[in-house]
Amino acid sequence: MTSTTMTQPLYTPHADTPRATLSGIPFGRLVRVEWVKATDTRASRWLLIAVAATTVGLMLAPIFSPSSIDQSYTSYLGFAAVALSILLPVVSILTLTSEWSQRTALATFTQEPRRMRVITAKITVSLMLGASAAVFGGLVTAAGLGVAAASGRTLDANLNPGLLVAFLLYVVLNVMTGVALGALVHNSAAAIVASFVLPIGFALLGRASQLVAEWLDYSTTFNWLLNGEWSGHTSQILVSVILWVAIPLAAGLLRTVRREID
């Protein structure tokens, strides 16, 4: 007597299944989700409020100190740039470390197993935040200049499109240093501490070594960028971008792709 064993065939999607369903979560949806994560939590909201308040607060310095601070368009824009470079990188750090610090990596990477798409969405959101913050800084600067002009003081109109582009690059590069640290460290507290301690440490070392000051201290090289001082400093600026953004970001992406989920 013989018997026939029936085996259940593996599931094969029907030919008429929509391509979008088979290809995974659309990248635009990933960006929207990461934008919500970056802006719609209690910590992120307070950080963004602090960024805005710091920008407005520092803009008061040149307004109320006309005798000791250079009264020029570039000077006012510089105060906005410094304000944005203090806390905005922290927002990008939290964006990159949230999955690991909040232990949501399993849920996130189960829904979208291709980790590089998730990380790319996080980087895109960080760049969007940086660009939005630069626009906000420009508006605050314009308001500060308006108040200064209304007070009757003379302002040096030395602003040009090149310096505006340099301002945008300065803000975005500072954001990307936070992105790189977050991608590499995977721990919010450690990455935030490093984002403050490392620049201070290199700035102190730069006082004793011109090599460190001109090549390794990105606060110096990025300030050259902000002030449009490319001539004679292009190599130093590029080296700082490679050391502080490109290399740690590449290492962080590699670690993210290979890391085991606890």
Sequence and secondary structure as in RCSB ss.txt:
>XXXX:A:sequence
MTSTTMTQPLYTPHADTPRATLSGIPFGRLVRVEWVKATDTRASRWLLIAVAATTVGLMLAPIFSPSSIDQSYTS
YLGFAAVALSILLPVVSILTLTSEWSQRTALATFTQEPRRMRVITAKITVSLMLGASAAVFGGLVTAAGLGVAAA
SGRTLDANLNPGLLVAFLLYVVLNVMTGVALGALVHNSAAAIVASFVLPIGFALLGRASQLVAEWLDYSTTFNWL
LNGEWSGHTSQILVSVILWVAIPLAAGLLRTVRREID
>XXXX:A:secstr
              TTS HHHHT S HHHHHHHHHHHHHSSHHHHHHHHHHHHHHHHHHHHHHH TTTS  BHHH
HHHHHHHHHHHHHHHHHHHHHHHHHHTT HHHHHHH   HHHHHHHHHHHHHHHHHHHHHHHHHHHHHHHHHHHH
TT   B    HHHHHHHHHHHHHHHHHHHHHHHHH  HHHHHHHHHHHHHHHHHHHHH HHIIIII HHHHHHHH
HTT  TTTHHHHHHHHIIIIIHHHHHHHHHHHH    
